[in-house]
């Protein structure tokens, strides 16, 4: 049986509204493709099944029509956006959906086990447990520039990223070795959970939650959040004093952020992806380059992302500076730590 041709766009929208209220059965969740509507993700085949209720009075059974190309093409012809996602990204979308449905505090610090319990294997549509376990590893890692989670112990995420990238990996190491590690969702994704109230209220709420994280974990959590953040996500984390000023300030921040992201990439290239303190590069040993941008004067205080407030560091020195309260001595070209230890910059071609 083919998809009934009298299912129209308004029936699809009615189906989406029904799904918003009632949710998606575990056995009808998407495995690869999603219908994207108003920043929310829906399983295309299930949407069409429900849409038939509004078009013809009864739900279409999944055995009565084909998913994949047939379903996706039909929805595209009705001007709906169909996107393809990796299993790791689908799992994260499901986690956000569960957080919203259960009214869980998205800013709460949790263990990896608590994260995984939100999307148990049997509640997903992933074909086998091995694929599911790898999707969990990939979701928690920085593979393919994923940044869904921040870790209390960054070395754990680095290890998971390594496991996700290489074939000789243990798909179950997150469960065997790291199940009790503390993580929290990157603040840039808070906007996908907080109810769609007016923009000022939403921005202020996100800002409040992020500041709480900074107070507890230090400036590093902010810099980790911004490393791959787009302009819209960046802008949403800062509120202005009043509604009339908010748009101007937010737009201004977006423009500055877009301009200065090029500065950050330029600095990384300038130093050949080497740490300015130790001169180390991961390229020769591991075949990948990992350096991070550090703000000399805390970004949360100044929103200064200009080149003369940036330093390129390896992950180890970046964390050391934040945990050991390292301060840059401009006159002596060195980092001075709280315990009195000093380290001169081995590389410095832009901080004068």
C-alpha positions in Angstrom: 0.0 0.0 0.0 1.3 3.4 -1.0 1.1 6.6 1.1 -2.4 8.1 0.6 -2.0 11.1 -1.7 -4.6 13.1 0.2 -2.3 13.6 3.2 -1.5 17.3 3.1 0.7 19.7 4.9 -1.9 20.7 7.5 -2.3 17.0 8.4 1.4 16.7 9.0 1.4 19.7 11.3 -1.6 18.3 13.2 0.3 15.0 13.6 3.3 16.9 14.9 1.1 18.7 17.5 -0.4 15.4 18.5 3.1 13.8 18.9 4.2 16.8 21.0 1.4 16.0 23.5 1.6 12.2 23.5 5.2 11.4 22.5 6.7 8.7 20.3 6.4 5.0 21.1 9.7 3.3 21.6 9.2 1.1 18.6 8.5 4.0 16.3 11.5 6.2 17.0 13.8 7.2 14.1 17.0 5.3 13.3 18.6 7.6 10.7 16.4 10.3 9.3 14.4 13.0 11.1 11.8 15.5 10.1 13.0 18.9 11.4 10.1 21.3 12.3 10.5 24.4 14.5 13.8 23.2 15.8 12.4 19.9 17.0 13.1 16.4 15.6 10.4 13.9 14.6 10.5 10.3 13.1 9.2 10.8 9.5 7.4 7.5 9.1 5.6 7.8 12.5 4.5 11.4 11.6 2.9 10.1 8.4 1.2 7.3 10.2 -0.4 9.8 12.6 -1.1 12.3 9.8 -3.4 9.7 8.2 -5.7 10.0 11.2 -6.4 13.6 10.3 -6.6 12.8 6.6 -8.5 9.5 6.6 -9.6 8.7 10.1 -7.1 6.0 11.1 -3.4 5.5 11.9 -1.4 3.9 9.1 0.4 0.8 10.2 4.2 0.7 9.6 3.7 -2.4 7.5 1.3 -0.6 5.1 3.9 1.8 3.6 7.7 2.2 3.2 9.9 4.4 5.3 13.2 5.8 4.1 13.1 7.1 0.5 9.3 6.9 -0.1 8.4 8.6 3.2 11.2 11.2 3.0 10.4 12.2 -0.5 6.7 12.6 0.2 7.4 14.9 3.1 10.0 16.9 1.1 7.3 17.5 -1.6 5.2 19.0 1.2 8.1 21.4 1.9 9.3 19.7 5.1 12.9 19.4 6.0 14.3 15.9 6.3 17.8 15.5 7.8 20.1 12.5 8.2 21.8 12.1 11.6 24.4 9.7 13.0 23.2 7.4 15.8 25.2 9.5 18.3 23.4 12.7 17.3 20.0 10.9 17.4 20.7 9.6 20.9 21.6 13.2 22.1 18.3 14.5 20.6 16.4 11.7 22.5 18.2 12.7 25.7 17.1 16.3 25.3 13.6 15.1 24.6 13.6 13.0 27.8 14.9 15.8 29.8 12.2 18.1 28.6 9.4 15.4 29.0 10.5 14.5 32.6 11.2 18.2 33.5 14.7 17.4 34.6 17.1 20.3 35.4 19.3 20.4 32.3 22.1 22.1 34.3 22.4 19.3 36.8 25.7 17.4 37.1 25.1 13.7 36.5 27.1 10.5 36.0 27.6 8.9 32.7 25.3 6.1 33.9 22.5 8.6 34.6 22.9 10.0 31.1 22.8 6.6 29.5 19.7 5.6 31.6 17.8 8.3 29.8 18.2 6.4 26.5 18.4 2.6 27.4 19.1 0.3 24.4 15.6 -1.1 24.3 14.1 2.4 24.0 16.1 3.2 20.9 15.7 1.9 17.4 19.4 1.0 17.0 19.8 -2.4 15.4 22.1 -4.1 17.9 23.8 -3.4 21.2 27.3 -3.1 19.8 26.2 -0.2 17.6 24.3 1.3 20.5 27.4 1.1 22.7 29.6 2.8 20.1 26.9 5.5 19.6 27.1 6.2 23.3 30.9 6.5 23.1 30.7 8.8 20.1 28.0 11.0 21.7 30.1 11.5 24.9 33.3 12.3 22.9 34.5 15.2 20.8 34.5 13.0 17.7 33.5 15.0 14.6 33.6 18.2 16.7 30.8 17.0 19.0 30.6 19.0 22.1 27.3 17.8 23.7 28.9 17.2 27.2 31.5 18.8 29.4 33.4 16.6 31.8 34.6 17.2 35.3 37.7 15.2 34.3 38.6 16.3 30.7 41.0 13.3 30.4 38.0 11.0 30.3 36.5 12.7 27.4 39.8 12.8 25.6 40.0 9.0 26.1 36.5 8.5 24.8 37.3 10.6 21.8 40.3 8.4 21.1 38.2 5.3 21.3 35.6 6.7 19.0 38.1 7.6 16.3 40.0 4.3 16.1 38.8 0.9 15.0 40.6 -1.1 17.7 38.3 0.2 20.4 36.3 -1.1 23.2 32.7 0.0 22.7 31.9 -0.7 26.3 34.7 1.2 28.1 32.4 4.0 29.0 30.4 1.5 31.0 33.3 -0.5 32.4 35.7 2.3 33.4 33.8 5.6 33.4 30.2 5.0 34.4 30.5 7.2 37.5 32.4 10.1 35.9 30.6 13.5 36.3 29.4 15.3 33.2 26.9 18.0 32.3 25.3 19.2 29.1 27.1 22.0 27.3 25.3 25.3 28.0 25.1 26.0 24.3 22.3 23.4 24.1 20.2 24.8 26.9 18.1 26.8 24.3 16.8 23.5 23.0 15.2 22.7 26.3 14.0 25.9 27.9 10.4 26.6 27.0 9.9 29.1 24.2 9.1 32.1 26.4 9.9 35.7 25.3 13.5 36.1 24.2 14.6 38.3 27.1 13.4 35.9 29.7 15.0 32.9 27.9 18.3 34.7 27.5 18.4 35.8 31.2 17.6 32.2 32.4 20.4 30.7 30.3 22.8 33.4 31.5 21.9 32.7 35.1 22.5 29.0 34.7 25.8 29.4 33.0 27.0 31.9 35.6 26.3 29.2 38.3 28.4 26.8 36.4 31.3 29.3 36.2 31.1 30.0 39.9 31.4 26.2 40.6 33.9 25.1 38.0 35.7 28.3 37.0 36.2 30.1 33.7 37.3 26.9 31.9 33.7 25.7 31.5 32.9 28.9 29.6 35.9 28.6 27.3 35.1 24.9 26.6 31.5 25.9 25.7 32.6 28.5 23.2 35.4 26.6 21.4 33.0 25.4 18.7 29.9 27.6 19.4 28.2 29.3 16.5 27.2 32.9 16.6 23.6 32.3 17.6 24.6 30.1 20.5 27.2 32.6 21.6 24.8 35.5 21.5 22.1 33.7 23.5 24.4 33.5 26.6 24.5 37.2 27.3 21.6 39.5 28.2 21.3 43.2 28.1 19.8 45.4 30.8 16.6 46.1 28.9 14.7 44.9 25.9 15.6 47.8 23.6 19.3 47.3 24.3 19.2 43.5 24.1 18.9 43.3 20.3 21.7 45.8 19.8 24.0 44.1 22.2 23.3 40.6 21.0 23.7 41.5 17.4 27.0 43.3 18.3 28.3 40.2 20.1 27.3 38.0 17.2 29.3 40.1 14.8 32.3 40.3 17.1 32.2 36.5 17.7 32.1 35.8 13.9 35.0 38.1 13.3 37.1 36.8 16.2 36.6 33.1 15.5 38.7 33.7 12.5 41.3 35.3 14.8 41.4 32.1 17.0 41.9 29.9 14.0 44.5 32.3 12.7 46.4 32.1 16.0 46.3 28.3 16.0 47.7 28.2 12.5 50.3 30.9 13.4 51.7 28.8 16.2 51.4 25.6 14.1 49.0 24.2 16.6 51.7 24.3 19.3 51.2 25.3 22.9 52.7 28.7 23.6 53.9 27.6 27.1 55.5 24.2 26.4 55.7 24.2 22.6 54.2 20.8 22.4 52.1 19.6 19.4 50.1 16.4 19.3 50.4 16.2 15.5 53.6 14.2 15.3 52.6 11.6 17.9 48.9 11.2 17.2 48.3 12.6 13.8 45.7 15.2 15.1 46.2 18.7 16.4 44.6 19.7 19.7 45.1 23.2 21.1 42.7 25.5 22.8 42.2 29.3 23.0 42.6 30.7 26.5 41.4 34.2 27.5 44.1 36.0 29.5 41.5 38.3 31.2 38.4 36.2 32.0 35.9 36.3 29.2 32.9 36.3 31.6 34.1 39.6 33.0 34.9 41.5 29.8 33.5 39.6 26.7 36.9 40.4 25.2 37.7 37.9 22.5 40.2 40.0 20.7 43.6 38.7 19.7 45.5 40.5 22.4 43.5 38.7 25.1 44.0 35.2 23.6 46.7 32.6 24.2 47.0 29.2 22.4 47.6 26.3 24.8 47.6 22.6 25.0 44.7 21.1 27.0 47.0 20.3 30.0 48.3 23.8 30.3 44.9 25.3 29.7 43.5 23.3 32.7 46.6 24.0 34.8 46.2 27.8 34.4 42.5 27.6 35.5 43.0 25.2 38.4 46.3 26.7 39.7 45.2 30.3 39.1 47.9 31.1 36.6 48.3 34.8 35.7 50.1 36.2 32.7 53.0 38.7 33.5 53.1 40.9 30.4 56.4 42.5 31.3 58.3 39.2 31.8 56.4 37.1 29.2 55.6 34.4 31.7 52.8 32.6 33.6 52.9 33.0 37.4 50.9 30.4 39.4 49.4 30.8 42.8 52.1 28.7 44.5 54.8 30.9 43.1 55.9 28.7 40.2 56.7 30.5 36.9 56.7 29.3 33.3 58.0 31.5 30.4 56.3 31.3 27.1 58.3 29.4 24.6 56.3 30.8 21.7 55.1 34.4 21.6 54.7 36.3 18.4 51.6 38.3 19.2 51.5 39.3 22.9 53.7 42.4 23.2 
